[in-house]
Amino acid sequence: MRPICRVLPIGPLTDYAHAARRADPEKQPVRACSDADLMIEITLVFEANFCVYGVLKIWRQLDREGSVTARWRG
């Protein structure tokens, strides 16, 4: 058993699964992959608008560009 499993109330298999997902991006959950893609889009919109857009304006700009996403996702 790894030392972290002795301190935190998690099972060793949970710890091993988390370590495997961090080591191999192919094993990431679908939500994590789509969040990474969305973060790239958000960054592009933010930087294209002189880094002054807030959450609402970025969401509206993404909507105008055809990126369908929930308003408070992230």
mmJSON file of the N, C-alpha and C atoms, coordinates in Angstrom:
{"data_MODEL":{"atom_site":{
"group_PDB":["ATOM","ATOM","ATOM","ATOM","ATOM","ATOM","ATOM","ATOM","ATOM","ATOM","ATOM","ATOM","ATOM","ATOM","ATOM","ATOM","ATOM","ATOM","ATOM","ATOM","ATOM","ATOM","ATOM","ATOM","ATOM","ATOM","ATOM","ATOM","ATOM","ATOM","ATOM","ATOM","ATOM","ATOM","ATOM","ATOM","ATOM","ATOM","ATOM","ATOM","ATOM","ATOM","ATOM","ATOM","ATOM","ATOM","ATOM","ATOM","ATOM","ATOM","ATOM","ATOM","ATOM","ATOM","ATOM","ATOM","ATOM","ATOM","ATOM","ATOM","ATOM","ATOM","ATOM","ATOM","ATOM","ATOM","ATOM","ATOM","ATOM","ATOM","ATOM","ATOM","ATOM","ATOM","ATOM","ATOM","ATOM","ATOM","ATOM","ATOM","ATOM","ATOM","ATOM","ATOM","ATOM","ATOM","ATOM","ATOM","ATOM","ATOM","ATOM","ATOM","ATOM","ATOM","ATOM","ATOM","ATOM","ATOM","ATOM","ATOM","ATOM","ATOM","ATOM","ATOM","ATOM","ATOM","ATOM","ATOM","ATOM","ATOM","ATOM","ATOM","ATOM","ATOM","ATOM","ATOM","ATOM","ATOM","ATOM","ATOM","ATOM","ATOM","ATOM","ATOM","ATOM","ATOM","ATOM","ATOM","ATOM","ATOM","ATOM","ATOM","ATOM","ATOM","ATOM","ATOM","ATOM","ATOM","ATOM","ATOM","ATOM","ATOM","ATOM","ATOM","ATOM","ATOM","ATOM","ATOM","ATOM","ATOM","ATOM","ATOM","ATOM","ATOM","ATOM","ATOM","ATOM","ATOM","ATOM","ATOM","ATOM","ATOM","ATOM","ATOM","ATOM","ATOM","ATOM","ATOM","ATOM","ATOM","ATOM","ATOM","ATOM","ATOM","ATOM","ATOM","ATOM","ATOM","ATOM","ATOM","ATOM","ATOM","ATOM","ATOM","ATOM","ATOM","ATOM","ATOM","ATOM","ATOM","ATOM","ATOM","ATOM","ATOM","ATOM","ATOM","ATOM","ATOM","ATOM","ATOM","ATOM","ATOM","ATOM","ATOM","ATOM","ATOM","ATOM","ATOM","ATOM","ATOM","ATOM","ATOM","ATOM","ATOM","ATOM","ATOM","ATOM","ATOM","ATOM","ATOM","ATOM","ATOM"],
"id":[1,2,3,4,5,6,7,8,9,10,11,12,13,14,15,16,17,18,19,20,21,22,23,24,25,26,27,28,29,30,31,32,33,34,35,36,37,38,39,40,41,42,43,44,45,46,47,48,49,50,51,52,53,54,55,56,57,58,59,60,61,62,63,64,65,66,67,68,69,70,71,72,73,74,75,76,77,78,79,80,81,82,83,84,85,86,87,88,89,90,91,92,93,94,95,96,97,98,99,100,101,102,103,104,105,106,107,108,109,110,111,112,113,114,115,116,117,118,119,120,121,122,123,124,125,126,127,128,129,130,131,132,133,134,135,136,137,138,139,140,141,142,143,144,145,146,147,148,149,150,151,152,153,154,155,156,157,158,159,160,161,162,163,164,165,166,167,168,169,170,171,172,173,174,175,176,177,178,179,180,181,182,183,184,185,186,187,188,189,190,191,192,193,194,195,196,197,198,199,200,201,202,203,204,205,206,207,208,209,210,211,212,213,214,215,216,217,218,219,220,221,222],
"type_symbol":["N","C","C","N","C","C","N","C","C","N","C","C","N","C","C","N","C","C","N","C","C","N","C","C","N","C","C","N","C","C","N","C","C","N","C","C","N","C","C","N","C","C","N","C","C","N","C","C","N","C","C","N","C","C","N","C","C","N","C","C","N","C","C","N","C","C","N","C","C","N","C","C","N","C","C","N","C","C","N","C","C","N","C","C","N","C","C","N","C","C","N","C","C","N","C","C","N","C","C","N","C","C","N","C","C","N","C","C","N","C","C","N","C","C","N","C","C","N","C","C","N","C","C","N","C","C","N","C","C","N","C","C","N","C","C","N","C","C","N","C","C","N","C","C","N","C","C","N","C","C","N","C","C","N","C","C","N","C","C","N","C","C","N","C","C","N","C","C","N","C","C","N","C","C","N","C","C","N","C","C","N","C","C","N","C","C","N","C","C","N","C","C","N","C","C","N","C","C","N","C","C","N","C","C","N","C","C","N","C","C","N","C","C","N","C","C","N","C","C","N","C","C"],
"label_atom_id":["N","CA","C","N","CA","C","N","CA","C","N","CA","C","N","CA","C","N","CA","C","N","CA","C","N","CA","C","N","CA","C","N","CA","C","N","CA","C","N","CA","C","N","CA","C","N","CA","C","N","CA","C","N","CA","C","N","CA","C","N","CA","C","N","CA","C","N","CA","C","N","CA","C","N","CA","C","N","CA","C","N","CA","C","N","CA","C","N","CA","C","N","CA","C","N","CA","C","N","CA","C","N","CA","C","N","CA","C","N","CA","C","N","CA","C","N","CA","C","N","CA","C","N","CA","C","N","CA","C","N","CA","C","N","CA","C","N","CA","C","N","CA","C","N","CA","C","N","CA","C","N","CA","C","N","CA","C","N","CA","C","N","CA","C","N","CA","C","N","CA","C","N","CA","C","N","CA","C","N","CA","C","N","CA","C","N","CA","C","N","CA","C","N","CA","C","N","CA","C","N","CA","C","N","CA","C","N","CA","C","N","CA","C","N","CA","C","N","CA","C","N","CA","C","N","CA","C","N","CA","C","N","CA","C","N","CA","C","N","CA","C","N","CA","C","N","CA","C","N","CA","C","N","CA","C","N","CA","C"],
"label_alt_id":[null,null,null,null,null,null,null,null,null,null,null,null,null,null,null,null,null,null,null,null,null,null,null,null,null,null,null,null,null,null,null,null,null,null,null,null,null,null,null,null,null,null,null,null,null,null,null,null,null,null,null,null,null,null,null,null,null,null,null,null,null,null,null,null,null,null,null,null,null,null,null,null,null,null,null,null,null,null,null,null,null,null,null,null,null,null,null,null,null,null,null,null,null,null,null,null,null,null,null,null,null,null,null,null,null,null,null,null,null,null,null,null,null,null,null,null,null,null,null,null,null,null,null,null,null,null,null,null,null,null,null,null,null,null,null,null,null,null,null,null,null,null,null,null,null,null,null,null,null,null,null,null,null,null,null,null,null,null,null,null,null,null,null,null,null,null,null,null,null,null,null,null,null,null,null,null,null,null,null,null,null,null,null,null,null,null,null,null,null,null,null,null,null,null,null,null,null,null,null,null,null,null,null,null,null,null,null,null,null,null,null,null,null,null,null,null,null,null,null,null,null,null],
"label_comp_id":["MET","MET","MET","ARG","ARG","ARG","PRO","PRO","PRO","ILE","ILE","ILE","CYS","CYS","CYS","ARG","ARG","ARG","VAL","VAL","VAL","LEU","LEU","LEU","PRO","PRO","PRO","ILE","ILE","ILE","GLY","GLY","GLY","PRO","PRO","PRO","LEU","LEU","LEU","THR","THR","THR","ASP","ASP","ASP","TYR","TYR","TYR","ALA","ALA","ALA","HIS","HIS","HIS","ALA","ALA","ALA","ALA","ALA","ALA","ARG","ARG","ARG","ARG","ARG","ARG","ALA","ALA","ALA","ASP","ASP","ASP","PRO","PRO","PRO","GLU","GLU","GLU","LYS","LYS","LYS","GLN","GLN","GLN","PRO","PRO","PRO","VAL","VAL","VAL","ARG","ARG","ARG","ALA","ALA","ALA","CYS","CYS","CYS","SER","SER","SER","ASP","ASP","ASP","ALA","ALA","ALA","ASP","ASP","ASP","LEU","LEU","LEU","MET","MET","MET","ILE","ILE","ILE","GLU","GLU","GLU","ILE","ILE","ILE","THR","THR","THR","LEU","LEU","LEU","VAL","VAL","VAL","PHE","PHE","PHE","GLU","GLU","GLU","ALA","ALA","ALA","ASN","ASN","ASN","PHE","PHE","PHE","CYS","CYS","CYS","VAL","VAL","VAL","TYR","TYR","TYR","GLY","GLY","GLY","VAL","VAL","VAL","LEU","LEU","LEU","LYS","LYS","LYS","ILE","ILE","ILE","TRP","TRP","TRP","ARG","ARG","ARG","GLN","GLN","GLN","LEU","LEU","LEU","ASP","ASP","ASP","ARG","ARG","ARG","GLU","GLU","GLU","GLY","GLY","GLY","SER","SER","SER","VAL","VAL","VAL","THR","THR","THR","ALA","ALA","ALA","ARG","ARG","ARG","TRP","TRP","TRP","ARG","ARG","ARG","GLY","GLY","GLY"],
"label_asym_id":["A","A","A","A","A","A","A","A","A","A","A","A","A","A","A","A","A","A","A","A","A","A","A","A","A","A","A","A","A","A","A","A","A","A","A","A","A","A","A","A","A","A","A","A","A","A","A","A","A","A","A","A","A","A","A","A","A","A","A","A","A","A","A","A","A","A","A","A","A","A","A","A","A","A","A","A","A","A","A","A","A","A","A","A","A","A","A","A","A","A","A","A","A","A","A","A","A","A","A","A","A","A","A","A","A","A","A","A","A","A","A","A","A","A","A","A","A","A","A","A","A","A","A","A","A","A","A","A","A","A","A","A","A","A","A","A","A","A","A","A","A","A","A","A","A","A","A","A","A","A","A","A","A","A","A","A","A","A","A","A","A","A","A","A","A","A","A","A","A","A","A","A","A","A","A","A","A","A","A","A","A","A","A","A","A","A","A","A","A","A","A","A","A","A","A","A","A","A","A","A","A","A","A","A","A","A","A","A","A","A","A","A","A","A","A","A","A","A","A","A","A","A"],
"label_entity_id":["1","1","1","1","1","1","1","1","1","1","1","1","1","1","1","1","1","1","1","1","1","1","1","1","1","1","1","1","1","1","1","1","1","1","1","1","1","1","1","1","1","1","1","1","1","1","1","1","1","1","1","1","1","1","1","1","1","1","1","1","1","1","1","1","1","1","1","1","1","1","1","1","1","1","1","1","1","1","1","1","1","1","1","1","1","1","1","1","1","1","1","1","1","1","1","1","1","1","1","1","1","1","1","1","1","1","1","1","1","1","1","1","1","1","1","1","1","1","1","1","1","1","1","1","1","1","1","1","1","1","1","1","1","1","1","1","1","1","1","1","1","1","1","1","1","1","1","1","1","1","1","1","1","1","1","1","1","1","1","1","1","1","1","1","1","1","1","1","1","1","1","1","1","1","1","1","1","1","1","1","1","1","1","1","1","1","1","1","1","1","1","1","1","1","1","1","1","1","1","1","1","1","1","1","1","1","1","1","1","1","1","1","1","1","1","1","1","1","1","1","1","1"],
"label_seq_id":[1,1,1,2,2,2,3,3,3,4,4,4,5,5,5,6,6,6,7,7,7,8,8,8,9,9,9,10,10,10,11,11,11,12,12,12,13,13,13,14,14,14,15,15,15,16,16,16,17,17,17,18,18,18,19,19,19,20,20,20,21,21,21,22,22,22,23,23,23,24,24,24,25,25,25,26,26,26,27,27,27,28,28,28,29,29,29,30,30,30,31,31,31,32,32,32,33,33,33,34,34,34,35,35,35,36,36,36,37,37,37,38,38,38,39,39,39,40,40,40,41,41,41,42,42,42,43,43,43,44,44,44,45,45,45,46,46,46,47,47,47,48,48,48,49,49,49,50,50,50,51,51,51,52,52,52,53,53,53,54,54,54,55,55,55,56,56,56,57,57,57,58,58,58,59,59,59,60,60,60,61,61,61,62,62,62,63,63,63,64,64,64,65,65,65,66,66,66,67,67,67,68,68,68,69,69,69,70,70,70,71,71,71,72,72,72,73,73,73,74,74,74],
"pdbx_PDB_ins_code":[null,null,null,null,null,null,null,null,null,null,null,null,null,null,null,null,null,null,null,null,null,null,null,null,null,null,null,null,null,null,null,null,null,null,null,null,null,null,null,null,null,null,null,null,null,null,null,null,null,null,null,null,null,null,null,null,null,null,null,null,null,null,null,null,null,null,null,null,null,null,null,null,null,null,null,null,null,null,null,null,null,null,null,null,null,null,null,null,null,null,null,null,null,null,null,null,null,null,null,null,null,null,null,null,null,null,null,null,null,null,null,null,null,null,null,null,null,null,null,null,null,null,null,null,null,null,null,null,null,null,null,null,null,null,null,null,null,null,null,null,null,null,null,null,null,null,null,null,null,null,null,null,null,null,null,null,null,null,null,null,null,null,null,null,null,null,null,null,null,null,null,null,null,null,null,null,null,null,null,null,null,null,null,null,null,null,null,null,null,null,null,null,null,null,null,null,null,null,null,null,null,null,null,null,null,null,null,null,null,null,null,null,null,null,null,null,null,null,null,null,null,null],
"Cartn_x":[0.852,0.0,0.904,0.527,1.319,1.068,2.064,1.913,0.701,0.361,-0.781,-2.091,-2.162,-3.389,-3.535,-2.435,-2.514,-3.031,-2.73,-3.099,-4.507,-4.802,-6.107,-7.051,-8.345,-9.298,-9.65,-8.64,-8.89,-8.278,-8.835,-8.314,-7.109,-6.26,-5.077,-5.417,-6.483,-6.836,-7.221,-7.863,-8.199,-6.928,-5.976,-4.705,-3.968,-3.936,-3.259,-3.959,-5.289,-6.035,-5.751,-5.689,-5.392,-3.976,-3.025,-1.645,-1.547,-2.294,-2.273,-2.874,-3.946,-4.554,-3.617,-2.883,-1.929,-0.766,-0.325,0.821,0.471,-0.763,-1.163,-2.41,-2.265,-3.425,-4.54,-4.228,-5.257,-6.289,-5.913,-6.808,-7.649,-7.53,-8.303,-9.791,-10.671,-12.104,-12.469,-13.587,-14.037,-14.208,-14.75,-14.965,-13.641,-12.618,-11.316,-10.728,-10.904,-10.396,-11.145,-12.467,-13.24,-12.969,-12.698,-12.337,-11.015,-10.07,-8.774,-8.949,-9.791,-10.058,-10.754,-11.709,-12.44,-11.52,-10.57,-9.636,-8.804,-8.45,-7.701,-8.553,-9.813,-10.72,-10.919,-11.102,-11.3,-10.062,-8.897,-7.657,-7.514,-7.857,-7.766,-8.704,-9.936,-10.902,-10.431,-9.944,-9.488,-8.33,-7.35,-6.183,-6.513,-7.456,-7.842,-8.56,-9.081,-9.81,-9.031,-7.723,-6.822,-6.898,-7.27,-7.302,-8.221,-9.306,-10.224,-11.611,-11.902,-13.217,-13.357,-14.547,-14.872,-15.587,-16.111,-16.753,-17.926,-18.802,-20.006,-19.675,-18.772,-18.426,-17.699,-16.851,-16.18,-17.203,-18.164,-19.192,-20.022,-20.373,-21.143,-20.334,-19.038,-18.192,-18.05,-17.888,-17.809,-19.112,-20.238,-21.544,-21.65,-21.183,-21.207,-20.335,-19.239,-18.334,-18.793,-19.878,-20.452,-20.006,-19.307,-18.886,-20.002,-20.711,-21.851,-21.322,-21.473,-21.043,-21.958,-22.026,-22.832,-22.178,-22.961,-22.445,-21.463,-21.746,-20.909,-20.038,-19.761,-18.906,-17.453,-16.717,-15.321,-14.769],
"Cartn_y":[-1.171,0.0,1.242,2.2,3.427,4.301,5.111,5.924,6.858,7.384,8.31,7.605,6.321,5.577,5.325,5.384,5.227,6.507,7.653,8.935,9.347,9.244,9.647,8.456,8.697,7.586,7.19,6.772,6.284,4.906,4.137,2.806,2.835,1.832,1.794,1.747,1.077,1.002,2.372,3.195,4.558,5.356,5.205,5.911,5.443,4.155,3.632,4.072,4.102,4.54,6.016,6.831,8.255,8.444,7.695,7.795,7.35,6.329,5.851,6.89,7.578,8.611,9.8,10.149,11.257,10.895,9.648,9.222,9.066,8.66,8.404,9.217,10.292,11.138,10.39,9.282,8.487,7.921,7.765,7.173,8.211,9.481,10.539,10.356,10.738,10.693,11.665,11.417,12.242,13.69,13.904,15.268,16.016,15.342,15.991,16.374,15.522,15.824,17.004,17.026,18.136,19.433,19.344,20.537,21.115,20.258,20.725,21.435,20.867,21.51,22.856,22.896,24.125,25.204,24.798,25.758,26.431,25.7,26.282,27.331,27.007,27.962,29.213,29.024,30.152,31.054,30.455,31.223,32.034,31.429,32.14,33.345,33.162,34.268,35.352,34.962,35.925,36.77,36.107,36.832,37.654,37.193,37.943,39.241,39.32,40.509,41.262,41.299,42.096,41.741,40.514,39.993,40.8,41.34,42.125,41.489,40.464,39.822,39.035,39.133,38.346,37.067,36.371,35.074,35.185,36.131,36.251,36.605,37.538,37.93,36.806,36.069,34.938,33.896,33.613,32.621,33.056,34.341,34.843,34.78,35.101,35.04,33.598,32.667,31.251,30.813,31.292,30.97,31.536,32.756,33.352,32.572,32.017,31.254,29.828,29.434,28.113,27.055,27.436,26.475,26.341,25.243,25.035,24.499,25.293,24.88,25.509,24.883,25.434,26.701,27.598,28.889,28.764,27.924,27.847,26.6,26.057,24.869,25.259,24.438,24.71,24.44],
"Cartn_z":[0.0,0.0,0.0,-0.814,-0.899,0.327,0.709,1.927,1.894,0.725,0.66,1.012,0.699,1.003,2.503,3.226,4.681,5.34,4.723,5.308,4.889,3.587,3.071,3.01,3.17,3.126,1.684,0.899,-0.465,-0.603,-1.492,-1.727,-2.649,-2.559,-3.402,-4.892,-5.261,-6.681,-7.228,-6.414,-6.835,-7.079,-6.21,-6.356,-7.612,-7.852,-9.041,-10.321,-10.316,-11.501,-11.78,-10.733,-10.91,-11.463,-10.953,-11.428,-12.884,-13.262,-14.649,-15.589,-15.162,-16.005,-16.18,-15.133,-15.254,-16.161,-16.123,-16.918,-18.394,-18.692,-20.077,-20.411,-21.203,-21.536,-22.275,-22.903,-23.604,-22.631,-21.375,-20.371,-19.642,-20.015,-19.379,-19.675,-18.759,-19.031,-20.163,-20.802,-21.923,-21.484,-20.297,-19.798,-19.659,-19.164,-18.999,-20.35,-21.353,-22.697,-23.303,-23.153,-23.722,-22.962,-21.658,-20.89,-21.369,-21.703,-22.207,-23.548,-24.416,-25.705,-25.516,-24.599,-24.33,-23.754,-22.922,-22.341,-23.432,-24.462,-25.578,-26.285,-26.54,-27.191,-26.336,-25.04,-24.131,-24.131,-24.094,-24.096,-25.376,-26.514,-27.784,-27.821,-27.361,-27.341,-26.381,-25.217,-24.219,-24.754,-25.36,-25.868,-27.107,-27.932,-29.124,-28.767,-27.563,-27.126,-26.053,-26.208,-25.364,-23.882,-23.584,-22.203,-21.28,-21.842,-21.012,-20.9,-21.688,-21.621,-20.324,-19.736,-18.555,-18.969,-17.991,-18.216,-19.189,-18.957,-19.774,-21.221,-21.417,-22.787,-23.517,-22.823,-23.46,-23.859,-22.977,-23.292,-24.503,-24.549,-25.691,-26.981,-26.907,-28.093,-28.578,-27.664,-28.051,-28.71,-28.181,-28.768,-30.185,-30.391,-31.731,-32.707,-32.205,-33.052,-33.275,-32.638,-32.858,-31.875,-30.835,-29.822,-28.799,-28.83,-27.943,-26.621,-25.58,-24.25,-23.205,-22.05,-20.963,-20.435,-19.915,-19.484,-18.328,-17.362,-16.181,-16.165,-17.32,-17.37,-17.188,-16.584,-16.483,-15.206],
"occupancy":[1.0,1.0,1.0,1.0,1.0,1.0,1.0,1.0,1.0,1.0,1.0,1.0,1.0,1.0,1.0,1.0,1.0,1.0,1.0,1.0,1.0,1.0,1.0,1.0,1.0,1.0,1.0,1.0,1.0,1.0,1.0,1.0,1.0,1.0,1.0,1.0,1.0,1.0,1.0,1.0,1.0,1.0,1.0,1.0,1.0,1.0,1.0,1.0,1.0,1.0,1.0,1.0,1.0,1.0,1.0,1.0,1.0,1.0,1.0,1.0,1.0,1.0,1.0,1.0,1.0,1.0,1.0,1.0,1.0,1.0,1.0,1.0,1.0,1.0,1.0,1.0,1.0,1.0,1.0,1.0,1.0,1.0,1.0,1.0,1.0,1.0,1.0,1.0,1.0,1.0,1.0,1.0,1.0,1.0,1.0,1.0,1.0,1.0,1.0,1.0,1.0,1.0,1.0,1.0,1.0,1.0,1.0,1.0,1.0,1.0,1.0,1.0,1.0,1.0,1.0,1.0,1.0,1.0,1.0,1.0,1.0,1.0,1.0,1.0,1.0,1.0,1.0,1.0,1.0,1.0,1.0,1.0,1.0,1.0,1.0,1.0,1.0,1.0,1.0,1.0,1.0,1.0,1.0,1.0,1.0,1.0,1.0,1.0,1.0,1.0,1.0,1.0,1.0,1.0,1.0,1.0,1.0,1.0,1.0,1.0,1.0,1.0,1.0,1.0,1.0,1.0,1.0,1.0,1.0,1.0,1.0,1.0,1.0,1.0,1.0,1.0,1.0,1.0,1.0,1.0,1.0,1.0,1.0,1.0,1.0,1.0,1.0,1.0,1.0,1.0,1.0,1.0,1.0,1.0,1.0,1.0,1.0,1.0,1.0,1.0,1.0,1.0,1.0,1.0,1.0,1.0,1.0,1.0,1.0,1.0,1.0,1.0,1.0,1.0,1.0,1.0,1.0,1.0,1.0,1.0,1.0,1.0],
"B_iso_or_equiv":[0.0,0.0,0.0,0.0,0.0,0.0,0.0,0.0,0.0,0.0,0.0,0.0,0.0,0.0,0.0,0.0,0.0,0.0,0.0,0.0,0.0,0.0,0.0,0.0,0.0,0.0,0.0,0.0,0.0,0.0,0.0,0.0,0.0,0.0,0.0,0.0,0.0,0.0,0.0,0.0,0.0,0.0,0.0,0.0,0.0,0.0,0.0,0.0,0.0,0.0,0.0,0.0,0.0,0.0,0.0,0.0,0.0,0.0,0.0,0.0,0.0,0.0,0.0,0.0,0.0,0.0,0.0,0.0,0.0,0.0,0.0,0.0,0.0,0.0,0.0,0.0,0.0,0.0,0.0,0.0,0.0,0.0,0.0,0.0,0.0,0.0,0.0,0.0,0.0,0.0,0.0,0.0,0.0,0.0,0.0,0.0,0.0,0.0,0.0,0.0,0.0,0.0,0.0,0.0,0.0,0.0,0.0,0.0,0.0,0.0,0.0,0.0,0.0,0.0,0.0,0.0,0.0,0.0,0.0,0.0,0.0,0.0,0.0,0.0,0.0,0.0,0.0,0.0,0.0,0.0,0.0,0.0,0.0,0.0,0.0,0.0,0.0,0.0,0.0,0.0,0.0,0.0,0.0,0.0,0.0,0.0,0.0,0.0,0.0,0.0,0.0,0.0,0.0,0.0,0.0,0.0,0.0,0.0,0.0,0.0,0.0,0.0,0.0,0.0,0.0,0.0,0.0,0.0,0.0,0.0,0.0,0.0,0.0,0.0,0.0,0.0,0.0,0.0,0.0,0.0,0.0,0.0,0.0,0.0,0.0,0.0,0.0,0.0,0.0,0.0,0.0,0.0,0.0,0.0,0.0,0.0,0.0,0.0,0.0,0.0,0.0,0.0,0.0,0.0,0.0,0.0,0.0,0.0,0.0,0.0,0.0,0.0,0.0,0.0,0.0,0.0,0.0,0.0,0.0,0.0,0.0,0.0],
"pdbx_formal_charge":[null,null,null,null,null,null,null,null,null,null,null,null,null,null,null,null,null,null,null,null,null,null,null,null,null,null,null,null,null,null,null,null,null,null,null,null,null,null,null,null,null,null,null,null,null,null,null,null,null,null,null,null,null,null,null,null,null,null,null,null,null,null,null,null,null,null,null,null,null,null,null,null,null,null,null,null,null,null,null,null,null,null,null,null,null,null,null,null,null,null,null,null,null,null,null,null,null,null,null,null,null,null,null,null,null,null,null,null,null,null,null,null,null,null,null,null,null,null,null,null,null,null,null,null,null,null,null,null,null,null,null,null,null,null,null,null,null,null,null,null,null,null,null,null,null,null,null,null,null,null,null,null,null,null,null,null,null,null,null,null,null,null,null,null,null,null,null,null,null,null,null,null,null,null,null,null,null,null,null,null,null,null,null,null,null,null,null,null,null,null,null,null,null,null,null,null,null,null,null,null,null,null,null,null,null,null,null,null,null,null,null,null,null,null,null,null,null,null,null,null,null,null],
"auth_seq_id":[1,1,1,2,2,2,3,3,3,4,4,4,5,5,5,6,6,6,7,7,7,8,8,8,9,9,9,10,10,10,11,11,11,12,12,12,13,13,13,14,14,14,15,15,15,16,16,16,17,17,17,18,18,18,19,19,19,20,20,20,21,21,21,22,22,22,23,23,23,24,24,24,25,25,25,26,26,26,27,27,27,28,28,28,29,29,29,30,30,30,31,31,31,32,32,32,33,33,33,34,34,34,35,35,35,36,36,36,37,37,37,38,38,38,39,39,39,40,40,40,41,41,41,42,42,42,43,43,43,44,44,44,45,45,45,46,46,46,47,47,47,48,48,48,49,49,49,50,50,50,51,51,51,52,52,52,53,53,53,54,54,54,55,55,55,56,56,56,57,57,57,58,58,58,59,59,59,60,60,60,61,61,61,62,62,62,63,63,63,64,64,64,65,65,65,66,66,66,67,67,67,68,68,68,69,69,69,70,70,70,71,71,71,72,72,72,73,73,73,74,74,74],
"auth_comp_id":["MET","MET","MET","ARG","ARG","ARG","PRO","PRO","PRO","ILE","ILE","ILE","CYS","CYS","CYS","ARG","ARG","ARG","VAL","VAL","VAL","LEU","LEU","LEU","PRO","PRO","PRO","ILE","ILE","ILE","GLY","GLY","GLY","PRO","PRO","PRO","LEU","LEU","LEU","THR","THR","THR","ASP","ASP","ASP","TYR","TYR","TYR","ALA","ALA","ALA","HIS","HIS","HIS","ALA","ALA","ALA","ALA","ALA","ALA","ARG","ARG","ARG","ARG","ARG","ARG","ALA","ALA","ALA","ASP","ASP","ASP","PRO","PRO","PRO","GLU","GLU","GLU","LYS","LYS","LYS","GLN","GLN","GLN","PRO","PRO","PRO","VAL","VAL","VAL","ARG","ARG","ARG","ALA","ALA","ALA","CYS","CYS","CYS","SER","SER","SER","ASP","ASP","ASP","ALA","ALA","ALA","ASP","ASP","ASP","LEU","LEU","LEU","MET","MET","MET","ILE","ILE","ILE","GLU","GLU","GLU","ILE","ILE","ILE","THR","THR","THR","LEU","LEU","LEU","VAL","VAL","VAL","PHE","PHE","PHE","GLU","GLU","GLU","ALA","ALA","ALA","ASN","ASN","ASN","PHE","PHE","PHE","CYS","CYS","CYS","VAL","VAL","VAL","TYR","TYR","TYR","GLY","GLY","GLY","VAL","VAL","VAL","LEU","LEU","LEU","LYS","LYS","LYS","ILE","ILE","ILE","TRP","TRP","TRP","ARG","ARG","ARG","GLN","GLN","GLN","LEU","LEU","LEU","ASP","ASP","ASP","ARG","ARG","ARG","GLU","GLU","GLU","GLY","GLY","GLY","SER","SER","SER","VAL","VAL","VAL","THR","THR","THR","ALA","ALA","ALA","ARG","ARG","ARG","TRP","TRP","TRP","ARG","ARG","ARG","GLY","GLY","GLY"],
"auth_asym_id":["A","A","A","A","A","A","A","A","A","A","A","A","A","A","A","A","A","A","A","A","A","A","A","A","A","A","A","A","A","A","A","A","A","A","A","A","A","A","A","A","A","A","A","A","A","A","A","A","A","A","A","A","A","A","A","A","A","A","A","A","A","A","A","A","A","A","A","A","A","A","A","A","A","A","A","A","A","A","A","A","A","A","A","A","A","A","A","A","A","A","A","A","A","A","A","A","A","A","A","A","A","A","A","A","A","A","A","A","A","A","A","A","A","A","A","A","A","A","A","A","A","A","A","A","A","A","A","A","A","A","A","A","A","A","A","A","A","A","A","A","A","A","A","A","A","A","A","A","A","A","A","A","A","A","A","A","A","A","A","A","A","A","A","A","A","A","A","A","A","A","A","A","A","A","A","A","A","A","A","A","A","A","A","A","A","A","A","A","A","A","A","A","A","A","A","A","A","A","A","A","A","A","A","A","A","A","A","A","A","A","A","A","A","A","A","A","A","A","A","A","A","A"],
"auth_atom_id":["N","CA","C","N","CA","C","N","CA","C","N","CA","C","N","CA","C","N","CA","C","N","CA","C","N","CA","C","N","CA","C","N","CA","C","N","CA","C","N","CA","C","N","CA","C","N","CA","C","N","CA","C","N","CA","C","N","CA","C","N","CA","C","N","CA","C","N","CA","C","N","CA","C","N","CA","C","N","CA","C","N","CA","C","N","CA","C","N","CA","C","N","CA","C","N","CA","C","N","CA","C","N","CA","C","N","CA","C","N","CA","C","N","CA","C","N","CA","C","N","CA","C","N","CA","C","N","CA","C","N","CA","C","N","CA","C","N","CA","C","N","CA","C","N","CA","C","N","CA","C","N","CA","C","N","CA","C","N","CA","C","N","CA","C","N","CA","C","N","CA","C","N","CA","C","N","CA","C","N","CA","C","N","CA","C","N","CA","C","N","CA","C","N","CA","C","N","CA","C","N","CA","C","N","CA","C","N","CA","C","N","CA","C","N","CA","C","N","CA","C","N","CA","C","N","CA","C","N","CA","C","N","CA","C","N","CA","C","N","CA","C","N","CA","C","N","CA","C","N","CA","C","N","CA","C","N","CA","C"],
"pdbx_PDB_model_num":[1,1,1,1,1,1,1,1,1,1,1,1,1,1,1,1,1,1,1,1,1,1,1,1,1,1,1,1,1,1,1,1,1,1,1,1,1,1,1,1,1,1,1,1,1,1,1,1,1,1,1,1,1,1,1,1,1,1,1,1,1,1,1,1,1,1,1,1,1,1,1,1,1,1,1,1,1,1,1,1,1,1,1,1,1,1,1,1,1,1,1,1,1,1,1,1,1,1,1,1,1,1,1,1,1,1,1,1,1,1,1,1,1,1,1,1,1,1,1,1,1,1,1,1,1,1,1,1,1,1,1,1,1,1,1,1,1,1,1,1,1,1,1,1,1,1,1,1,1,1,1,1,1,1,1,1,1,1,1,1,1,1,1,1,1,1,1,1,1,1,1,1,1,1,1,1,1,1,1,1,1,1,1,1,1,1,1,1,1,1,1,1,1,1,1,1,1,1,1,1,1,1,1,1,1,1,1,1,1,1,1,1,1,1,1,1,1,1,1,1,1,1]
}}}
